[in-house]
Amino acid sequence: GDEARYRALLDWGLLLALVLAVPCALGLALMAEPLTTLIFHYGRFRTLDVQMTSLVIQAYALGLPGLIAVKVLAPGFFARQNVRTPVRIALAVLVITQLLNLLTVPWLAHAGLAVSTSLAALLNAGLLMAGLIRAGAWGPGPGWWRLGGQVGLAGALMAAMLALTVPRIDWIALGNQPVLRAASVLGLVAAGGLVYGVVLLACGLRPRQFMRREQ
């Protein structure tokens, strides 16, 4: 029954989802091959397997923000004793996912399944958010536009750095030097996170803004 605290907690969760999901999705998409080689490229896992797996990871990266947002938005309905709406949306999205499979699988083969799942996750999150806004339970404040711009700029610069760096390394050939490959992958992950964090700080974002405030 505490509407002020409810809105504050939901806003806090969505803020964290935005700030954390965007770099994770971009990093996962751009680092798909390095991560795949680091984790799987051993023994009978060959070059073609790396390529096919990387496509799936990139497709799943597309829907990562949606998957994360759903974990915040759905409890927003449950807290208001509304279980039906999220279930109805989930069932509708399930049907849409299967219809998307009919379009994407003939086009993208196994990666089509991941694309359909990602698109469905984004749709699910969008419908849940629209439902909360329509019910007057939550709405983006003026600060969200500025935050979106800050996250967008930081994400774009991080993505540019990775896009320029990752293709310069032959990740398959580094299979003969597993320690160097692991160090290179982890180094790029750290560098991407550093670029993202520094740009956010330069844009005026501070860690204290992500602290949960009790009402």
Salt bridges, closest charged atoms under 4 A:
GLU3 OE1 - ARG80 NH1 3.24
GLU214 OE1 - ARG5 NH2 2.79
GLU214 OE2 - ARG212 NE 3.43
